[in-house]
Amino acid sequence: MTAPADAARFEDESASAIAAEGSATASVAARPVGAGRVPDFFIVGHEKCGTTALDMMLKGHPQIFLPDVKEQKFFAPELRGGRGWRRELDPARPHTFDRYREVFAAATPEQLVGEVSPQYLRSHDAARRIADVQGDARIIAILREPASFLRSFHLQWVQNNDERQKNFAKALALESARRQGRHIPRRCNVPQHLFYSDHVRYVEQLQRYYAVFPAEQILVLIYDDFRRDNEATVRRVRRFLEVDEGSPVDVMDANPTVKRMRSQQLDELVNVVSVGRGPVSRSVKAGVKVLTSRKLRSMALRVTQSHVLNGRPRPPDEELMLELRRRFKGEVVALSEYLDRDLVTLWGYDSIA
């Protein structure tokens, strides 16, 4: 798939930025703090593998600066999306290199700066783009057993209303048609997210980073380890980043739970009302304005949103999960060899024919 024009513009901007700074590998102390900085480390993914928990646990360390807004997505413009009003509603995420640097302007010279964007692992070009701008960056990736990863990812996109097909098996079956531009949900502005099989190309994804960064600058974590003992994992990350390992860790559940899913039609109505566009929004807002105070109007809109909850997702289809494990066994075997770790046994693929 051809990347949008944003990607080409990014190449020019990143090259200009490197020339302006003189070196992409300047020391932390030498970088201009007031003008913002380029991150010293990147947590590149995957989604639904505990990246949010890791982001929050690292934020508590005094020697680490992470922005309040997770997923800047700057180095993967082809996966950023943001058409029309959606882009207007997302001003916190930068679309120029100068704006990107400003995100980290509050970091002190003593702090390492980091960014967490799970899309970077799937992006075909993010590794090279990051290396062009920050060649001494440290890279952290988290990988999860493929079948459970894809199921959790699908549930998340259903919750976001970017995926209208709630049946996981049917959503997987739509992949071929979606690659041809058919059956793309109206609210999904990055169709690549719905090409589910592309997400489970772990070895290929890691190779893109090992091709442009030395091995000692890359840390690959396994989600199961993080779930079992997230404190130990966080301390391992601290050692990798060479910050004080001994300070307390605020542990939390690394399980990326899926919230109650909302009716897609009602969610779209809430978005229209909240954004304030079109005749539907004007009609509903006119009705709401009969309330006498701004506080009551705000409360009414919150109540409207709270009533669109309609229950939790069903348990996984074990037959489908087994089918997926058969499908991705080759990938798990290859990953085990690549990382020199027996993930075949850890993830239960040793019993799959």
C-alpha positions as a Markdown table, in Angstrom:
| # | Residue | x | y | z |
|---|---|---|---|---|
| 1 | Met | 0.0 | 0.0 | 0.0 |
| 2 | Thr | 1.4 | 3.4 | -0.9 |
| 3 | Ala | 2.0 | 5.7 | 2.0 |
| 4 | Pro | 0.1 | 9.1 | 2.0 |
| 5 | Ala | 1.8 | 12.4 | 1.0 |
| 6 | Asp | 2.4 | 13.0 | 4.7 |
| 7 | Ala | 5.1 | 10.4 | 4.6 |
| 8 | Ala | 7.0 | 12.1 | 1.9 |
| 9 | Arg | 6.8 | 15.5 | 3.6 |
| 10 | Phe | 8.1 | 13.8 | 6.8 |
| 11 | Glu | 11.2 | 12.7 | 5.0 |
| 12 | Asp | 12.1 | 16.3 | 4.1 |
| 13 | Glu | 11.3 | 17.6 | 7.5 |
| 14 | Ser | 13.4 | 14.9 | 9.3 |
| 15 | Ala | 16.4 | 15.4 | 7.1 |
| 16 | Ser | 16.2 | 19.2 | 7.6 |
| 17 | Ala | 16.0 | 18.7 | 11.4 |
| 18 | Ile | 19.1 | 16.5 | 11.5 |
| 19 | Ala | 21.0 | 19.1 | 9.5 |
| 20 | Ala | 19.9 | 21.9 | 11.8 |
| 21 | Glu | 20.9 | 20.0 | 14.9 |
| 22 | Gly | 24.3 | 19.0 | 13.4 |
| 23 | Ser | 24.1 | 15.5 | 14.8 |
| 24 | Ala | 21.4 | 13.0 | 15.5 |
| 25 | Thr | 23.4 | 11.4 | 18.2 |
| 26 | Ala | 24.3 | 14.4 | 20.4 |
| 27 | Ser | 24.5 | 13.7 | 24.1 |
| 28 | Val | 21.5 | 14.4 | 26.3 |
| 29 | Ala | 23.2 | 17.3 | 28.0 |
| 30 | Ala | 24.1 | 18.9 | 24.7 |
| 31 | Arg | 20.6 | 18.9 | 23.3 |
| 32 | Pro | 18.7 | 22.2 | 23.5 |
| 33 | Val | 16.1 | 21.7 | 26.3 |
| 34 | Gly | 14.1 | 24.9 | 25.8 |
| 35 | Ala | 13.4 | 24.1 | 22.1 |
| 36 | Gly | 12.3 | 20.6 | 22.9 |
| 37 | Arg | 14.1 | 17.3 | 22.4 |
| 38 | Val | 14.0 | 14.1 | 20.4 |
| 39 | Pro | 13.3 | 11.1 | 22.5 |
| 40 | Asp | 16.2 | 9.0 | 23.9 |
| 41 | Phe | 14.0 | 5.8 | 23.9 |
| 42 | Phe | 10.9 | 4.5 | 22.2 |
| 43 | Ile | 8.4 | 1.9 | 23.3 |
| 44 | Val | 7.4 | 0.7 | 19.8 |
| 45 | Gly | 4.6 | -1.8 | 20.6 |
| 46 | His | 2.7 | -3.9 | 20.1 |
| 47 | Glu | -0.8 | -2.7 | 21.1 |
| 48 | Lys | -2.6 | -4.7 | 23.8 |
| 49 | Cys | 0.6 | -5.9 | 25.3 |
| 50 | Gly | 0.9 | -3.7 | 28.3 |
| 51 | Thr | 2.4 | -0.7 | 26.7 |
| 52 | Thr | 0.0 | 1.6 | 28.6 |
| 53 | Ala | 0.9 | 0.0 | 32.0 |
| 54 | Leu | 4.6 | 0.3 | 31.2 |
| 55 | Asp | 4.2 | 3.9 | 30.2 |
| 56 | Met | 2.5 | 4.7 | 33.5 |
| 57 | Met | 5.0 | 2.8 | 35.6 |
| 58 | Leu | 8.0 | 4.5 | 33.9 |
| 59 | Lys | 6.4 | 8.0 | 34.4 |
| 60 | Gly | 6.8 | 7.7 | 38.1 |
| 61 | His | 10.6 | 7.6 | 37.8 |
| 62 | Pro | 12.3 | 11.0 | 38.4 |
| 63 | Gln | 14.9 | 10.4 | 35.7 |
| 64 | Ile | 12.4 | 9.7 | 33.0 |
| 65 | Phe | 10.1 | 12.1 | 31.1 |
| 66 | Leu | 7.2 | 10.7 | 29.1 |
| 67 | Pro | 4.5 | 13.1 | 27.7 |
| 68 | Asp | 1.0 | 13.1 | 29.1 |
| 69 | Val | -0.4 | 12.1 | 25.7 |
| 70 | Lys | 0.6 | 8.5 | 24.8 |
| 71 | Glu | 1.0 | 7.5 | 21.1 |
| 72 | Gln | 2.4 | 10.5 | 19.4 |
| 73 | Lys | 2.6 | 8.4 | 16.2 |
| 74 | Phe | 4.9 | 11.0 | 14.5 |
| 75 | Phe | 7.3 | 8.5 | 12.9 |
| 76 | Ala | 4.4 | 6.5 | 11.4 |
| 77 | Pro | 2.4 | 9.0 | 9.5 |
| 78 | Glu | 0.9 | 6.3 | 7.3 |
| 79 | Leu | -0.7 | 4.8 | 10.4 |
| 80 | Arg | -1.7 | 8.1 | 12.0 |
| 81 | Gly | -4.8 | 8.8 | 10.1 |
| 82 | Gly | -6.7 | 11.8 | 11.3 |
| 83 | Arg | -9.0 | 12.9 | 8.5 |
| 84 | Gly | -11.3 | 15.9 | 8.8 |
| 85 | Trp | -12.8 | 16.6 | 12.2 |
| 86 | Arg | -10.9 | 13.7 | 13.8 |
| 87 | Arg | -7.7 | 15.4 | 13.1 |
| 88 | Glu | -9.1 | 18.7 | 14.4 |
| 89 | Leu | -10.0 | 17.0 | 17.7 |
| 90 | Asp | -6.5 | 15.7 | 18.2 |
| 91 | Pro | -4.3 | 18.8 | 18.5 |
| 92 | Ala | -2.1 | 17.2 | 21.1 |
| 93 | Arg | -0.4 | 15.0 | 18.5 |
| 94 | Pro | 2.1 | 16.9 | 16.3 |
| 95 | His | 2.1 | 16.9 | 12.5 |
| 96 | Thr | 5.4 | 18.8 | 12.1 |
| 97 | Phe | 8.9 | 18.1 | 13.5 |
| 98 | Asp | 9.0 | 21.4 | 15.4 |
| 99 | Arg | 5.7 | 20.5 | 17.1 |
| 100 | Tyr | 7.0 | 17.1 | 17.8 |
| 101 | Arg | 10.1 | 18.5 | 19.6 |
| 102 | Glu | 7.9 | 20.8 | 21.7 |
| 103 | Val | 6.1 | 17.8 | 23.1 |
| 104 | Phe | 9.2 | 17.0 | 25.1 |
| 105 | Ala | 10.2 | 20.6 | 26.0 |
| 106 | Ala | 9.3 | 20.2 | 29.7 |
| 107 | Ala | 12.0 | 17.5 | 30.2 |
| 108 | Thr | 14.9 | 18.6 | 32.3 |
| 109 | Pro | 18.5 | 17.9 | 31.2 |
| 110 | Glu | 18.8 | 15.2 | 33.8 |
| 111 | Gln | 15.9 | 13.2 | 32.4 |
| 112 | Leu | 15.8 | 10.7 | 29.7 |
| 113 | Val | 13.0 | 11.4 | 27.2 |
| 114 | Gly | 10.7 | 8.7 | 25.9 |
| 115 | Glu | 7.8 | 8.1 | 23.6 |
| 116 | Val | 5.3 | 5.2 | 23.5 |
| 117 | Ser | 3.7 | 4.6 | 20.1 |
| 118 | Pro | 2.7 | 0.9 | 19.6 |
| 119 | Gln | 2.1 | 1.6 | 15.9 |
| 120 | Tyr | 5.9 | 2.0 | 15.3 |
| 121 | Leu | 6.4 | -1.8 | 15.4 |
| 122 | Arg | 4.0 | -2.4 | 12.6 |
| 123 | Ser | 5.2 | 0.5 | 10.5 |
| 124 | His | 7.5 | -0.5 | 7.6 |
| 125 | Asp | 9.4 | 2.8 | 7.8 |
| 126 | Ala | 9.3 | 4.0 | 11.5 |
| 127 | Ala | 12.5 | 2.2 | 12.4 |
| 128 | Arg | 14.5 | 3.9 | 9.7 |
| 129 | Arg | 12.9 | 7.3 | 10.4 |
| 130 | Ile | 13.7 | 7.1 | 14.1 |
| 131 | Ala | 17.3 | 6.0 | 13.3 |
| 132 | Asp | 17.7 | 8.9 | 10.9 |
| 133 | Val | 16.7 | 11.4 | 13.6 |
| 134 | Gln | 18.0 | 9.7 | 16.7 |
| 135 | Gly | 20.6 | 7.0 | 15.9 |
| 136 | Asp | 21.5 | 6.3 | 19.6 |
| 137 | Ala | 17.8 | 5.7 | 20.6 |
| 138 | Arg | 17.0 | 2.7 | 22.7 |
| 139 | Ile | 14.1 | 0.6 | 21.4 |
| 140 | Ile | 11.7 | -1.5 | 23.5 |
| 141 | Ala | 9.2 | -3.9 | 22.0 |
| 142 | Ile | 6.6 | -6.1 | 23.7 |
| 143 | Leu | 5.3 | -9.3 | 22.0 |
| 144 | Arg | 2.3 | -11.4 | 22.9 |
| 145 | Glu | 1.0 | -14.8 | 21.9 |
| 146 | Pro | -0.6 | -14.2 | 18.5 |
| 147 | Ala | -4.1 | -15.5 | 18.9 |
| 148 | Ser | -4.8 | -13.7 | 22.2 |
| 149 | Phe | -3.2 | -10.6 | 20.9 |
| 150 | Leu | -5.4 | -10.5 | 17.8 |
| 151 | Arg | -8.5 | -11.2 | 19.7 |
| 152 | Ser | -7.7 | -8.4 | 22.2 |
| 153 | Phe | -6.8 | -6.0 | 19.3 |
| 154 | His | -10.1 | -6.8 | 17.5 |
| 155 | Leu | -12.1 | -6.1 | 20.7 |
| 156 | Gln | -10.3 | -2.8 | 21.1 |
| 157 | Trp | -11.2 | -1.7 | 17.6 |
| 158 | Val | -14.8 | -2.7 | 18.1 |
| 159 | Gln | -14.9 | -0.7 | 21.2 |
| 160 | Asn | -13.4 | 2.3 | 19.3 |
| 161 | Asn | -16.1 | 1.8 | 16.7 |
| 162 | Asp | -13.4 | 1.6 | 14.0 |
| 163 | Glu | -14.4 | -2.0 | 13.5 |
| 164 | Arg | -18.1 | -2.7 | 12.8 |
| 165 | Gln | -17.8 | -6.5 | 12.6 |
| 166 | Lys | -18.1 | -7.6 | 16.2 |
| 167 | Asn | -17.7 | -11.3 | 15.2 |
| 168 | Phe | -14.0 | -12.0 | 15.3 |
| 169 | Ala | -14.1 | -14.8 | 12.8 |
| 170 | Lys | -16.1 | -12.7 | 10.3 |
| 171 | Ala | -13.7 | -9.8 | 10.8 |
| 172 | Leu | -10.8 | -12.0 | 10.0 |
| 173 | Ala | -12.5 | -13.3 | 6.9 |
| 174 | Leu | -13.0 | -9.7 | 5.6 |
| 175 | Glu | -9.3 | -9.0 | 5.4 |
| 176 | Ser | -8.9 | -9.9 | 1.8 |
| 177 | Ala | -11.8 | -7.7 | 0.7 |
| 178 | Arg | -10.6 | -4.8 | 2.9 |
| 179 | Arg | -7.2 | -5.0 | 1.2 |
| 180 | Gln | -9.1 | -4.1 | -2.0 |
| 181 | Gly | -10.8 | -1.2 | -0.3 |
| 182 | Arg | -14.1 | -2.9 | 0.3 |
| 183 | His | -16.1 | -3.3 | 3.6 |
| 184 | Ile | -14.1 | -0.6 | 5.4 |
| 185 | Pro | -16.1 | 0.9 | 8.2 |
| 186 | Arg | -17.0 | 4.5 | 7.7 |
| 187 | Arg | -15.3 | 5.6 | 10.9 |
| 188 | Cys | -12.1 | 3.7 | 10.3 |
| 189 | Asn | -9.6 | 6.2 | 8.9 |
| 190 | Val | -6.6 | 3.8 | 8.9 |
| 191 | Pro | -7.8 | 0.6 | 7.1 |
| 192 | Gln | -4.4 | -1.0 | 7.8 |
| 193 | His | -5.4 | -1.5 | 11.4 |
| 194 | Leu | -8.0 | -4.1 | 10.2 |
| 195 | Phe | -5.4 | -6.2 | 8.2 |
| 196 | Tyr | -5.1 | -8.5 | 11.2 |
| 197 | Ser | -2.6 | -11.0 | 9.8 |
| 198 | Asp | -0.1 | -8.2 | 9.1 |
| 199 | His | 0.2 | -7.6 | 12.9 |
| 200 | Val | 1.6 | -11.0 | 13.5 |
| 201 | Arg | 4.9 | -10.7 | 11.5 |
| 202 | Tyr | 7.0 | -10.5 | 14.6 |
| 203 | Val | 10.4 | -11.5 | 13.1 |
| 204 | Glu | 10.0 | -9.2 | 10.1 |
| 205 | Gln | 9.0 | -6.3 | 12.4 |
| 206 | Leu | 12.0 | -6.8 | 14.8 |
| 207 | Gln | 14.4 | -7.2 | 11.8 |
| 208 | Arg | 13.6 | -3.7 | 10.7 |
| 209 | Tyr | 14.9 | -2.3 | 14.0 |
| 210 | Tyr | 17.9 | -4.6 | 14.2 |
| 211 | Ala | 18.8 | -3.5 | 10.7 |
| 212 | Val | 19.3 | 0.1 | 11.8 |
| 213 | Phe | 20.1 | -0.1 | 15.5 |
| 214 | Pro | 22.8 | -2.1 | 17.3 |
| 215 | Ala | 21.5 | -5.1 | 19.2 |
| 216 | Glu | 22.5 | -3.6 | 22.5 |
| 217 | Gln | 20.1 | -0.7 | 21.9 |
| 218 | Ile | 17.1 | -3.1 | 21.5 |
| 219 | Leu | 15.1 | -4.8 | 24.3 |
| 220 | Val | 12.4 | -7.3 | 23.4 |
| 221 | Leu | 10.0 | -8.1 | 26.2 |
| 222 | Ile | 7.4 | -10.9 | 26.4 |
| 223 | Tyr | 4.0 | -10.0 | 27.6 |
| 224 | Asp | 3.7 | -13.1 | 29.8 |
| 225 | Asp | 6.7 | -12.0 | 31.8 |
| 226 | Phe | 5.2 | -8.6 | 32.3 |
| 227 | Arg | 1.9 | -10.0 | 33.4 |
| 228 | Arg | 3.5 | -12.4 | 35.8 |
| 229 | Asp | 5.9 | -9.9 | 37.5 |
| 230 | Asn | 5.5 | -6.4 | 36.2 |
| 231 | Glu | 7.8 | -5.0 | 38.9 |
| 232 | Ala | 10.7 | -7.2 | 37.7 |
| 233 | Thr | 10.0 | -6.2 | 34.1 |
| 234 | Val | 10.0 | -2.5 | 34.9 |
| 235 | Arg | 13.3 | -2.9 | 36.8 |
| 236 | Arg | 14.7 | -4.7 | 33.7 |
| 237 | Val | 13.6 | -1.7 | 31.6 |
| 238 | Arg | 15.3 | 0.7 | 34.0 |
| 239 | Arg | 18.6 | -1.2 | 33.8 |
| 240 | Phe | 18.3 | -1.1 | 30.0 |
| 241 | Leu | 17.8 | 2.6 | 30.1 |
| 242 | Glu | 20.6 | 3.0 | 32.6 |
| 243 | Val | 18.5 | 5.0 | 35.1 |
| 244 | Asp | 18.3 | 4.3 | 38.9 |
| 245 | Glu | 16.9 | 0.8 | 39.2 |
| 246 | Gly | 16.3 | 0.8 | 42.9 |
| 247 | Ser | 13.5 | 3.4 | 43.4 |
| 248 | Pro | 10.0 | 2.1 | 44.2 |
| 249 | Val | 7.8 | 0.8 | 41.4 |
| 250 | Asp | 4.1 | 1.5 | 41.4 |
| 251 | Val | 2.9 | -1.9 | 40.1 |
| 252 | Met | -0.4 | -2.3 | 38.3 |
| 253 | Asp | -2.2 | -5.0 | 36.3 |
| 254 | Ala | -0.5 | -5.2 | 32.9 |
| 255 | Asn | -3.6 | -6.8 | 31.4 |
| 256 | Pro | -5.1 | -4.5 | 28.7 |
| 257 | Thr | -8.8 | -5.1 | 29.7 |
| 258 | Val | -11.5 | -4.2 | 27.2 |
| 259 | Lys | -14.1 | -1.8 | 28.6 |
| 260 | Arg | -17.8 | -2.3 | 28.0 |
| 261 | Met | -18.6 | -1.9 | 24.4 |
| 262 | Arg | -20.9 | 0.8 | 23.2 |
| 263 | Ser | -23.7 | 0.7 | 20.6 |
| 264 | Gln | -22.0 | 2.0 | 17.5 |
| 265 | Gln | -25.0 | 4.0 | 16.3 |
| 266 | Leu | -25.4 | 5.7 | 19.7 |
| 267 | Asp | -21.7 | 6.3 | 20.0 |
| 268 | Glu | -21.8 | 8.1 | 16.6 |
| 269 | Leu | -24.7 | 10.2 | 17.8 |
| 270 | Val | -22.7 | 11.1 | 21.0 |
| 271 | Asn | -19.7 | 12.1 | 18.8 |
| 272 | Val | -21.9 | 14.2 | 16.6 |
| 273 | Val | -23.4 | 16.0 | 19.6 |
| 274 | Ser | -20.1 | 16.5 | 21.3 |
| 275 | Val | -18.3 | 17.8 | 18.2 |
| 276 | Gly | -21.2 | 20.0 | 17.3 |
| 277 | Arg | -21.5 | 19.4 | 13.6 |
| 278 | Gly | -24.5 | 18.9 | 11.4 |
| 279 | Pro | -28.3 | 19.2 | 11.7 |
| 280 | Val | -28.6 | 16.2 | 14.2 |
| 281 | Ser | -26.2 | 18.0 | 16.6 |
| 282 | Arg | -28.1 | 21.3 | 16.3 |
| 283 | Ser | -31.4 | 19.6 | 17.0 |
| 284 | Val | -30.2 | 17.7 | 20.0 |
| 285 | Lys | -28.3 | 20.6 | 21.4 |
| 286 | Ala | -31.4 | 22.8 | 21.0 |
| 287 | Gly | -33.3 | 20.3 | 23.2 |
| 288 | Val | -30.6 | 20.2 | 25.7 |
| 289 | Lys | -30.6 | 24.0 | 26.0 |
| 290 | Val | -34.0 | 24.0 | 27.7 |
| 291 | Leu | -32.0 | 23.1 | 30.9 |
| 292 | Thr | -31.3 | 26.3 | 32.7 |
| 293 | Ser | -27.6 | 25.9 | 33.7 |
| 294 | Arg | -24.4 | 24.9 | 31.9 |
| 295 | Lys | -23.7 | 22.4 | 34.6 |
| 296 | Leu | -27.0 | 20.6 | 34.0 |
| 297 | Arg | -26.5 | 20.6 | 30.2 |
| 298 | Ser | -23.0 | 19.0 | 30.7 |
| 299 | Met | -24.5 | 16.5 | 33.1 |
| 300 | Ala | -27.2 | 15.6 | 30.5 |
| 301 | Leu | -24.6 | 14.9 | 27.9 |
| 302 | Arg | -22.6 | 12.7 | 30.3 |
| 303 | Val | -25.8 | 10.7 | 31.2 |
| 304 | Thr | -26.4 | 10.2 | 27.4 |
| 305 | Gln | -23.0 | 8.7 | 27.0 |
| 306 | Ser | -23.3 | 6.5 | 30.1 |
| 307 | His | -26.5 | 4.9 | 28.8 |
| 308 | Val | -24.9 | 3.6 | 25.6 |
| 309 | Leu | -23.1 | 0.8 | 27.5 |
| 310 | Asn | -24.4 | -2.6 | 26.5 |
| 311 | Gly | -22.3 | -5.3 | 28.2 |
| 312 | Arg | -19.0 | -7.1 | 28.0 |
| 313 | Pro | -17.6 | -9.2 | 25.1 |
| 314 | Arg | -18.2 | -12.9 | 24.9 |
| 315 | Pro | -15.6 | -15.4 | 25.9 |
| 316 | Pro | -13.2 | -16.5 | 23.1 |
| 317 | Asp | -14.3 | -19.1 | 20.5 |
| 318 | Glu | -11.8 | -21.8 | 21.4 |
| 319 | Glu | -12.1 | -23.5 | 18.0 |
| 320 | Leu | -11.2 | -20.3 | 16.3 |
| 321 | Met | -8.3 | -19.6 | 18.7 |
| 322 | Leu | -6.9 | -23.1 | 17.9 |
| 323 | Glu | -7.2 | -22.4 | 14.2 |
| 324 | Leu | -5.3 | -19.2 | 14.7 |
| 325 | Arg | -2.6 | -20.9 | 16.7 |
| 326 | Arg | -2.2 | -23.4 | 13.9 |
| 327 | Arg | -2.0 | -20.6 | 11.4 |
| 328 | Phe | 0.7 | -18.7 | 13.3 |
| 329 | Lys | 2.8 | -21.6 | 14.6 |
| 330 | Gly | 5.4 | -21.1 | 12.0 |
| 331 | Glu | 5.8 | -17.5 | 13.1 |
| 332 | Val | 6.1 | -18.5 | 16.7 |
| 333 | Val | 8.8 | -21.1 | 15.8 |
| 334 | Ala | 10.7 | -18.5 | 13.8 |
| 335 | Leu | 10.5 | -16.0 | 16.6 |
| 336 | Ser | 11.7 | -18.6 | 19.2 |
| 337 | Glu | 14.8 | -19.1 | 17.0 |
| 338 | Tyr | 15.3 | -15.4 | 16.4 |
| 339 | Leu | 15.2 | -14.5 | 20.1 |
| 340 | Asp | 16.8 | -17.7 | 21.3 |
| 341 | Arg | 13.9 | -18.4 | 23.7 |
| 342 | Asp | 11.4 | -21.2 | 23.7 |
| 343 | Leu | 8.2 | -19.4 | 23.1 |
| 344 | Val | 6.7 | -22.5 | 21.4 |
| 345 | Thr | 6.4 | -24.1 | 24.8 |
| 346 | Leu | 5.6 | -20.9 | 26.7 |
| 347 | Trp | 2.7 | -20.1 | 24.5 |
| 348 | Gly | 1.4 | -23.7 | 24.2 |
| 349 | Tyr | 2.3 | -24.3 | 20.6 |
| 350 | Asp | 4.2 | -27.4 | 21.3 |
| 351 | Ser | 1.0 | -29.4 | 21.4 |
| 352 | Ile | -0.4 | -28.0 | 18.1 |
| 353 | Ala | 0.1 | -30.2 | 15.0 |
